[in-house]
């Protein structure tokens, strides 16, 4: 199950990067801008579609990230790395101070 979820997570990450690169930025970038308005989709329609796709992919990425984190943490007892070591920590000796009578 971990492997399947990890593959889905990676596919979502790649799709998210692709959708973000397709969007038009302030400077033009790799955006789908240009072209005539009589095409398949207007610029505004393409922007709305890309914005929706980005939102959906970002939500799916967040859900898969949290799922992977929960699955990775399942079955652990909450132990520390220091609990698993066999190193004895020396306890410093406190010098005895005579108490005056």
Long-range contacts (C-beta under 8 A, 24 or more apart in sequence): 1-71, 2-68, 2-71, 2-72, 5-64, 5-67, 5-68, 5-71, 6-68, 8-64, 9-61, 9-64, 9-65, 9-68, 12-57, 12-60, 12-61, 12-64, 13-61, 15-57, 16-54, 16-57, 16-58, 16-61, 19-50, 19-53, 19-54, 19-57, 20-54, 22-50, 23-47, 23-50, 23-51, 23-54
